[in-house]
């Protein structure tokens, strides 16, 4: 597995991710990975919808 360092994350966003992680019993890193995956999937869907409408 690779590592990634994300700098200058606003403190409120970090707290929001920490709270979301705690609610589902995940670590901060695991929750961040899940959120990145969901964000990337949404991005792909959006791009596909744009290319279908073009």
mmCIF file of the N, C-alpha and C atoms, coordinates in Angstrom:
data_MODEL
# 
_entry.id   MODEL 
# 
loop_
_atom_site.group_PDB 
_atom_site.id 
_atom_site.type_symbol 
_atom_site.label_atom_id 
_atom_site.label_alt_id 
_atom_site.label_comp_id 
_atom_site.label_asym_id 
_atom_site.label_entity_id 
_atom_site.label_seq_id 
_atom_site.pdbx_PDB_ins_code 
_atom_site.Cartn_x 
_atom_site.Cartn_y 
_atom_site.Cartn_z 
_atom_site.occupancy 
_atom_site.B_iso_or_equiv 
_atom_site.pdbx_formal_charge 
_atom_site.auth_seq_id 
_atom_site.auth_comp_id 
_atom_site.auth_asym_id 
_atom_site.auth_atom_id 
_atom_site.pdbx_PDB_model_num 
ATOM 1   N N  . UNK A 1 1  ? 0.833   -1.179 0.000   1.00 0.00 ? 1  UNK A N  1 
ATOM 2   C CA . UNK A 1 1  ? 0.000   0.000  0.000   1.00 0.00 ? 1  UNK A CA 1 
ATOM 3   C C  . UNK A 1 1  ? 0.876   1.239  0.000   1.00 0.00 ? 1  UNK A C  1 
ATOM 4   N N  . UNK A 1 2  ? 0.369   2.253  -0.649  1.00 0.00 ? 2  UNK A N  1 
ATOM 5   C CA . UNK A 1 2  ? 1.088   3.519  -0.723  1.00 0.00 ? 2  UNK A CA 1 
ATOM 6   C C  . UNK A 1 2  ? 0.570   4.470  0.360   1.00 0.00 ? 2  UNK A C  1 
ATOM 7   N N  . UNK A 1 3  ? 1.360   5.469  0.655   1.00 0.00 ? 3  UNK A N  1 
ATOM 8   C CA . UNK A 1 3  ? 0.968   6.508  1.595   1.00 0.00 ? 3  UNK A CA 1 
ATOM 9   C C  . UNK A 1 3  ? 0.722   7.795  0.831   1.00 0.00 ? 3  UNK A C  1 
ATOM 10  N N  . UNK A 1 4  ? -0.116  8.634  1.391   1.00 0.00 ? 4  UNK A N  1 
ATOM 11  C CA . UNK A 1 4  ? -0.353  9.952  0.824   1.00 0.00 ? 4  UNK A CA 1 
ATOM 12  C C  . UNK A 1 4  ? -0.398  10.946 1.985   1.00 0.00 ? 4  UNK A C  1 
ATOM 13  N N  . UNK A 1 5  ? 0.188   12.098 1.773   1.00 0.00 ? 5  UNK A N  1 
ATOM 14  C CA . UNK A 1 5  ? 0.181   13.150 2.773   1.00 0.00 ? 5  UNK A CA 1 
ATOM 15  C C  . UNK A 1 5  ? -0.605  14.314 2.200   1.00 0.00 ? 5  UNK A C  1 
ATOM 16  N N  . UNK A 1 6  ? -1.626  14.730 2.894   1.00 0.00 ? 6  UNK A N  1 
ATOM 17  C CA . UNK A 1 6  ? -2.427  15.866 2.448   1.00 0.00 ? 6  UNK A CA 1 
ATOM 18  C C  . UNK A 1 6  ? -2.205  16.990 3.450   1.00 0.00 ? 6  UNK A C  1 
ATOM 19  N N  . UNK A 1 7  ? -1.645  18.071 2.986   1.00 0.00 ? 7  UNK A N  1 
ATOM 20  C CA . UNK A 1 7  ? -1.304  19.193 3.860   1.00 0.00 ? 7  UNK A CA 1 
ATOM 21  C C  . UNK A 1 7  ? -2.431  20.224 3.900   1.00 0.00 ? 7  UNK A C  1 
ATOM 22  N N  . UNK A 1 8  ? -2.423  20.976 4.954   1.00 0.00 ? 8  UNK A N  1 
ATOM 23  C CA . UNK A 1 8  ? -3.292  22.146 5.107   1.00 0.00 ? 8  UNK A CA 1 
ATOM 24  C C  . UNK A 1 8  ? -4.783  21.815 5.032   1.00 0.00 ? 8  UNK A C  1 
ATOM 25  N N  . UNK A 1 9  ? -5.175  20.691 5.604   1.00 0.00 ? 9  UNK A N  1 
ATOM 26  C CA . UNK A 1 9  ? -6.586  20.356 5.714   1.00 0.00 ? 9  UNK A CA 1 
ATOM 27  C C  . UNK A 1 9  ? -7.198  21.269 6.780   1.00 0.00 ? 9  UNK A C  1 
ATOM 28  N N  . UNK A 1 10 ? -8.270  21.954 6.437   1.00 0.00 ? 10 UNK A N  1 
ATOM 29  C CA . UNK A 1 10 ? -8.897  22.815 7.459   1.00 0.00 ? 10 UNK A CA 1 
ATOM 30  C C  . UNK A 1 10 ? -9.313  21.983 8.676   1.00 0.00 ? 10 UNK A C  1 
ATOM 31  N N  . UNK A 1 11 ? -9.078  22.529 9.856   1.00 0.00 ? 11 UNK A N  1 
ATOM 32  C CA . UNK A 1 11 ? -9.379  21.810 11.096  1.00 0.00 ? 11 UNK A CA 1 
ATOM 33  C C  . UNK A 1 11 ? -10.839 21.366 11.175  1.00 0.00 ? 11 UNK A C  1 
ATOM 34  N N  . UNK A 1 12 ? -11.808 22.196 10.758  1.00 0.00 ? 12 UNK A N  1 
ATOM 35  C CA . UNK A 1 12 ? -13.204 21.728 10.811  1.00 0.00 ? 12 UNK A CA 1 
ATOM 36  C C  . UNK A 1 12 ? -13.454 20.496 9.922   1.00 0.00 ? 12 UNK A C  1 
ATOM 37  N N  . UNK A 1 13 ? -12.815 20.437 8.777   1.00 0.00 ? 13 UNK A N  1 
ATOM 38  C CA . UNK A 1 13 ? -12.964 19.271 7.906   1.00 0.00 ? 13 UNK A CA 1 
ATOM 39  C C  . UNK A 1 13 ? -12.354 18.034 8.553   1.00 0.00 ? 13 UNK A C  1 
ATOM 40  N N  . UNK A 1 14 ? -11.189 18.190 9.154   1.00 0.00 ? 14 UNK A N  1 
ATOM 41  C CA . UNK A 1 14 ? -10.545 17.063 9.845   1.00 0.00 ? 14 UNK A CA 1 
ATOM 42  C C  . UNK A 1 14 ? -11.429 16.548 10.968  1.00 0.00 ? 14 UNK A C  1 
ATOM 43  N N  . UNK A 1 15 ? -12.003 17.462 11.741  1.00 0.00 ? 15 UNK A N  1 
ATOM 44  C CA . UNK A 1 15 ? -12.896 17.048 12.833  1.00 0.00 ? 15 UNK A CA 1 
ATOM 45  C C  . UNK A 1 15 ? -14.130 16.328 12.296  1.00 0.00 ? 15 UNK A C  1 
ATOM 46  N N  . UNK A 1 16 ? -14.654 16.828 11.190  1.00 0.00 ? 16 UNK A N  1 
ATOM 47  C CA . UNK A 1 16 ? -15.830 16.189 10.589  1.00 0.00 ? 16 UNK A CA 1 
ATOM 48  C C  . UNK A 1 16 ? -15.516 14.753 10.164  1.00 0.00 ? 16 UNK A C  1 
ATOM 49  N N  . UNK A 1 17 ? -14.362 14.549 9.578   1.00 0.00 ? 17 UNK A N  1 
ATOM 50  C CA . UNK A 1 17 ? -13.955 13.198 9.164   1.00 0.00 ? 17 UNK A CA 1 
ATOM 51  C C  . UNK A 1 17 ? -13.712 12.322 10.386  1.00 0.00 ? 17 UNK A C  1 
ATOM 52  N N  . UNK A 1 18 ? -13.081 12.889 11.423  1.00 0.00 ? 18 UNK A N  1 
ATOM 53  C CA . UNK A 1 18 ? -12.856 12.124 12.654  1.00 0.00 ? 18 UNK A CA 1 
ATOM 54  C C  . UNK A 1 18 ? -14.181 11.683 13.275  1.00 0.00 ? 18 UNK A C  1 
ATOM 55  N N  . UNK A 1 19 ? -15.154 12.586 13.331  1.00 0.00 ? 19 UNK A N  1 
ATOM 56  C CA . UNK A 1 19 ? -16.459 12.238 13.893  1.00 0.00 ? 19 UNK A CA 1 
ATOM 57  C C  . UNK A 1 19 ? -17.154 11.166 13.064  1.00 0.00 ? 19 UNK A C  1 
ATOM 58  N N  . UNK A 1 20 ? -17.077 11.306 11.739  1.00 0.00 ? 20 UNK A N  1 
ATOM 59  C CA . UNK A 1 20 ? -17.681 10.302 10.862  1.00 0.00 ? 20 UNK A CA 1 
ATOM 60  C C  . UNK A 1 20 ? -17.011 8.945  11.067  1.00 0.00 ? 20 UNK A C  1 
ATOM 61  N N  . UNK A 1 21 ? -15.700 8.945  11.240  1.00 0.00 ? 21 UNK A N  1 
ATOM 62  C CA . UNK A 1 21 ? -14.961 7.703  11.472  1.00 0.00 ? 21 UNK A CA 1 
ATOM 63  C C  . UNK A 1 21 ? -15.396 7.069  12.789  1.00 0.00 ? 21 UNK A C  1 
ATOM 64  N N  . UNK A 1 22 ? -15.494 7.883  13.810  1.00 0.00 ? 22 UNK A N  1 
ATOM 65  C CA . UNK A 1 22 ? -15.877 7.380  15.126  1.00 0.00 ? 22 UNK A CA 1 
ATOM 66  C C  . UNK A 1 22 ? -17.270 6.754  15.095  1.00 0.00 ? 22 UNK A C  1 
ATOM 67  N N  . UNK A 1 23 ? -18.199 7.391  14.383  1.00 0.00 ? 23 UNK A N  1 
ATOM 68  C CA . UNK A 1 23 ? -19.582 6.895  14.316  1.00 0.00 ? 23 UNK A CA 1 
ATOM 69  C C  . UNK A 1 23 ? -19.677 5.498  13.735  1.00 0.00 ? 23 UNK A C  1 
ATOM 70  N N  . UNK A 1 24 ? -18.789 5.176  12.793  1.00 0.00 ? 24 UNK A N  1 
ATOM 71  C CA . UNK A 1 24 ? -18.850 3.865  12.138  1.00 0.00 ? 24 UNK A CA 1 
ATOM 72  C C  . UNK A 1 24 ? -17.729 2.927  12.597  1.00 0.00 ? 24 UNK A C  1 
ATOM 73  N N  . UNK A 1 25 ? -16.985 3.350  13.623  1.00 0.00 ? 25 UNK A N  1 
ATOM 74  C CA . UNK A 1 25 ? -15.943 2.493  14.183  1.00 0.00 ? 25 UNK A CA 1 
ATOM 75  C C  . UNK A 1 25 ? -14.726 2.329  13.289  1.00 0.00 ? 25 UNK A C  1 
ATOM 76  N N  . UNK A 1 26 ? -14.384 3.362  12.552  1.00 0.00 ? 26 UNK A N  1 
ATOM 77  C CA . UNK A 1 26 ? -13.218 3.314  11.671  1.00 0.00 ? 26 UNK A CA 1 
ATOM 78  C C  . UNK A 1 26 ? -12.128 4.241  12.201  1.00 0.00 ? 26 UNK A C  1 
ATOM 79  N N  . UNK A 1 27 ? -10.934 4.021  11.694  1.00 0.00 ? 27 UNK A N  1 
ATOM 80  C CA . UNK A 1 27 ? -9.852  4.960  11.960  1.00 0.00 ? 27 UNK A CA 1 
ATOM 81  C C  . UNK A 1 27 ? -10.026 6.162  11.037  1.00 0.00 ? 27 UNK A C  1 
ATOM 82  N N  . UNK A 1 28 ? -9.364  7.239  11.367  1.00 0.00 ? 28 UNK A N  1 
ATOM 83  C CA . UNK A 1 28 ? -9.396  8.429  10.525  1.00 0.00 ? 28 UNK A CA 1 
ATOM 84  C C  . UNK A 1 28 ? -8.904  8.093  9.120   1.00 0.00 ? 28 UNK A C  1 
ATOM 85  N N  . UNK A 1 29 ? -7.823  7.341  9.035   1.00 0.00 ? 29 UNK A N  1 
ATOM 86  C CA . UNK A 1 29 ? -7.266  6.975  7.725   1.00 0.00 ? 29 UNK A CA 1 
ATOM 87  C C  . UNK A 1 29 ? -8.241  6.128  6.914   1.00 0.00 ? 29 UNK A C  1 
ATOM 88  N N  . UNK A 1 30 ? -8.846  5.137  7.553   1.00 0.00 ? 30 UNK A N  1 
ATOM 89  C CA . UNK A 1 30 ? -9.793  4.281  6.830   1.00 0.00 ? 30 UNK A CA 1 
ATOM 90  C C  . UNK A 1 30 ? -10.995 5.079  6.337   1.00 0.00 ? 30 UNK A C  1 
ATOM 91  N N  . UNK A 1 31 ? -11.481 6.012  7.167   1.00 0.00 ? 31 UNK A N  1 
ATOM 92  C CA . UNK A 1 31 ? -12.636 6.818  6.757   1.00 0.00 ? 31 UNK A CA 1 
ATOM 93  C C  . UNK A 1 31 ? -12.257 7.746  5.613   1.00 0.00 ? 31 UNK A C  1 
ATOM 94  N N  . UNK A 1 32 ? -11.075 8.328  5.684   1.00 0.00 ? 32 UNK A N  1 
ATOM 95  C CA . UNK A 1 32 ? -10.610 9.209  4.616   1.00 0.00 ? 32 UNK A CA 1 
ATOM 96  C C  . UNK A 1 32 ? -10.490 8.437  3.297   1.00 0.00 ? 32 UNK A C  1 
ATOM 97  N N  . UNK A 1 33 ? -9.986  7.209  3.354   1.00 0.00 ? 33 UNK A N  1 
ATOM 98  C CA . UNK A 1 33 ? -9.886  6.376  2.156   1.00 0.00 ? 33 UNK A CA 1 
ATOM 99  C C  . UNK A 1 33 ? -11.267 6.098  1.584   1.00 0.00 ? 33 UNK A C  1 
ATOM 100 N N  . UNK A 1 34 ? -12.220 5.756  2.441   1.00 0.00 ? 34 UNK A N  1 
ATOM 101 C CA . UNK A 1 34 ? -13.593 5.514  1.978   1.00 0.00 ? 34 UNK A CA 1 
ATOM 102 C C  . UNK A 1 34 ? -14.171 6.757  1.305   1.00 0.00 ? 34 UNK A C  1 
ATOM 103 N N  . UNK A 1 35 ? -13.968 7.908  1.925   1.00 0.00 ? 35 UNK A N  1 
ATOM 104 C CA . UNK A 1 35 ? -14.490 9.148  1.359   1.00 0.00 ? 35 UNK A CA 1 
ATOM 105 C C  . UNK A 1 35 ? -13.826 9.485  0.022   1.00 0.00 ? 35 UNK A C  1 
ATOM 106 N N  . UNK A 1 36 ? -12.533 9.249  -0.082  1.00 0.00 ? 36 UNK A N  1 
ATOM 107 C CA . UNK A 1 36 ? -11.843 9.469  -1.358  1.00 0.00 ? 36 UNK A CA 1 
ATOM 108 C C  . UNK A 1 36 ? -12.378 8.531  -2.440  1.00 0.00 ? 36 UNK A C  1 
ATOM 109 N N  . UNK A 1 37 ? -12.595 7.275  -2.086  1.00 0.00 ? 37 UNK A N  1 
ATOM 110 C CA . UNK A 1 37 ? -13.155 6.322  -3.053  1.00 0.00 ? 37 UNK A CA 1 
ATOM 111 C C  . UNK A 1 37 ? -14.534 6.775  -3.539  1.00 0.00 ? 37 UNK A C  1 
ATOM 112 N N  . UNK A 1 38 ? -15.389 7.176  -2.601  1.00 0.00 ? 38 UNK A N  1 
ATOM 113 C CA . UNK A 1 38 ? -16.735 7.636  -2.963  1.00 0.00 ? 38 UNK A CA 1 
ATOM 114 C C  . UNK A 1 38 ? -16.663 8.889  -3.828  1.00 0.00 ? 38 UNK A C  1 
ATOM 115 N N  . UNK A 1 39 ? -15.777 9.784  -3.487  1.00 0.00 ? 39 UNK A N  1 
ATOM 116 C CA . UNK A 1 39 ? -15.606 11.000 -4.279  1.00 0.00 ? 39 UNK A CA 1 
ATOM 117 C C  . UNK A 1 39 ? -15.126 10.705 -5.687  1.00 0.00 ? 39 UNK A C  1 
ATOM 118 N N  . UNK A 1 40 ? -14.193 9.778  -5.813  1.00 0.00 ? 40 UNK A N  1 
ATOM 119 C CA . UNK A 1 40 ? -13.693 9.406  -7.139  1.00 0.00 ? 40 UNK A CA 1 
ATOM 120 C C  . UNK A 1 40 ? -14.780 8.725  -7.961  1.00 0.00 ? 40 UNK A C  1 
ATOM 121 N N  . UNK A 1 41 ? -15.588 7.885  -7.329  1.00 0.00 ? 41 UNK A N  1 
ATOM 122 C CA . UNK A 1 41 ? -16.689 7.215  -8.033  1.00 0.00 ? 41 UNK A CA 1 
ATOM 123 C C  . UNK A 1 41 ? -17.703 8.250  -8.515  1.00 0.00 ? 41 UNK A C  1 
ATOM 124 N N  . UNK A 1 42 ? -18.015 9.229  -7.687  1.00 0.00 ? 42 UNK A N  1 
ATOM 125 C CA . UNK A 1 42 ? -18.949 10.283 -8.082  1.00 0.00 ? 42 UNK A CA 1 
ATOM 126 C C  . UNK A 1 42 ? -18.377 11.096 -9.240  1.00 0.00 ? 42 UNK A C  1 
ATOM 127 N N  . UNK A 1 43 ? -17.103 11.357 -9.197  1.00 0.00 ? 43 UNK A N  1 
ATOM 128 C CA . UNK A 1 43 ? -16.434 12.091 -10.277 1.00 0.00 ? 43 UNK A CA 1 
ATOM 129 C C  . UNK A 1 43 ? -16.525 11.321 -11.596 1.00 0.00 ? 43 UNK A C  1 
ATOM 130 N N  . UNK A 1 44 ? -16.275 10.015 -11.539 1.00 0.00 ? 44 UNK A N  1 
ATOM 131 C CA . UNK A 1 44 ? -16.372 9.191  -12.754 1.00 0.00 ? 44 UNK A CA 1 
ATOM 132 C C  . UNK A 1 44 ? -17.790 9.199  -13.307 1.00 0.00 ? 44 UNK A C  1 
ATOM 133 N N  . UNK A 1 45 ? -18.782 9.049  -12.424 1.00 0.00 ? 45 UNK A N  1 
ATOM 134 C CA . UNK A 1 45 ? -20.190 9.074  -12.869 1.00 0.00 ? 45 UNK A CA 1 
ATOM 135 C C  . UNK A 1 45 ? -20.519 10.412 -13.524 1.00 0.00 ? 45 UNK A C  1 
ATOM 136 N N  . UNK A 1 46 ? -20.064 11.485 -12.930 1.00 0.00 ? 46 UNK A N  1 
ATOM 137 C CA . UNK A 1 46 ? -20.322 12.810 -13.467 1.00 0.00 ? 46 UNK A CA 1 
ATOM 138 C C  . UNK A 1 46 ? -19.699 12.967 -14.852 1.00 0.00 ? 46 UNK A C  1 
ATOM 139 N N  . UNK A 1 47 ? -18.476 12.495 -14.995 1.00 0.00 ? 47 UNK A N  1 
ATOM 140 C CA . UNK A 1 47 ? -17.801 12.569 -16.288 1.00 0.00 ? 47 UNK A CA 1 
ATOM 141 C C  . UNK A 1 47 ? -18.509 11.733 -17.332 1.00 0.00 ? 47 UNK A C  1 
ATOM 142 N N  . UNK A 1 48 ? -18.990 10.541 -16.935 1.00 0.00 ? 48 UNK A N  1 
ATOM 143 C CA . UNK A 1 48 ? -19.707 9.681  -17.867 1.00 0.00 ? 48 UNK A CA 1 
ATOM 144 C C  . UNK A 1 48 ? -21.016 10.341 -18.304 1.00 0.00 ? 48 UNK A C  1 
ATOM 145 N N  . UNK A 1 49 ? -21.717 10.967 -17.381 1.00 0.00 ? 49 UNK A N  1 
ATOM 146 C CA . UNK A 1 49 ? -22.968 11.634 -17.712 1.00 0.00 ? 49 UNK A CA 1 
ATOM 147 C C  . UNK A 1 49 ? -22.718 12.791 -18.674 1.00 0.00 ? 49 UNK A C  1 
ATOM 148 N N  . UNK A 1 50 ? -21.632 13.526 -18.460 1.00 0.00 ? 50 UNK A N  1 
ATOM 149 C CA . UNK A 1 50 ? -21.297 14.621 -19.357 1.00 0.00 ? 50 UNK A CA 1 
ATOM 150 C C  . UNK A 1 50 ? -20.978 14.121 -20.762 1.00 0.00 ? 50 UNK A C  1 
ATOM 151 N N  . UNK A 1 51 ? -20.252 13.019 -20.852 1.00 0.00 ? 51 UNK A N  1 
ATOM 152 C CA . UNK A 1 51 ? -19.884 12.503 -22.175 1.00 0.00 ? 51 UNK A CA 1 
ATOM 153 C C  . UNK A 1 51 ? -21.100 11.896 -22.881 1.00 0.00 ? 51 UNK A C  1 
ATOM 154 N N  . UNK A 1 52 ? -22.056 11.362 -22.127 1.00 0.00 ? 52 UNK A N  1 
ATOM 155 C CA . UNK A 1 52 ? -23.271 10.816 -22.740 1.00 0.00 ? 52 UNK A CA 1 
ATOM 156 C C  . UNK A 1 52 ? -24.174 11.929 -23.254 1.00 0.00 ? 52 UNK A C  1 
ATOM 157 N N  . UNK A 1 53 ? -24.182 13.071 -22.573 1.00 0.00 ? 53 UNK A N  1 
ATOM 158 C CA . UNK A 1 53 ? -25.058 14.163 -22.989 1.00 0.00 ? 53 UNK A CA 1 
ATOM 159 C C  . UNK A 1 53 ? -24.450 14.994 -24.109 1.00 0.00 ? 53 UNK A C  1 
ATOM 160 N N  . UNK A 1 54 ? -23.172 14.806 -24.368 1.00 0.00 ? 54 UNK A N  1 
ATOM 161 C CA . UNK A 1 54 ? -22.487 15.588 -25.413 1.00 0.00 ? 54 UNK A CA 1 
ATOM 162 C C  . UNK A 1 54 ? -22.715 15.042 -26.802 1.00 0.00 ? 54 UNK A C  1 
# 
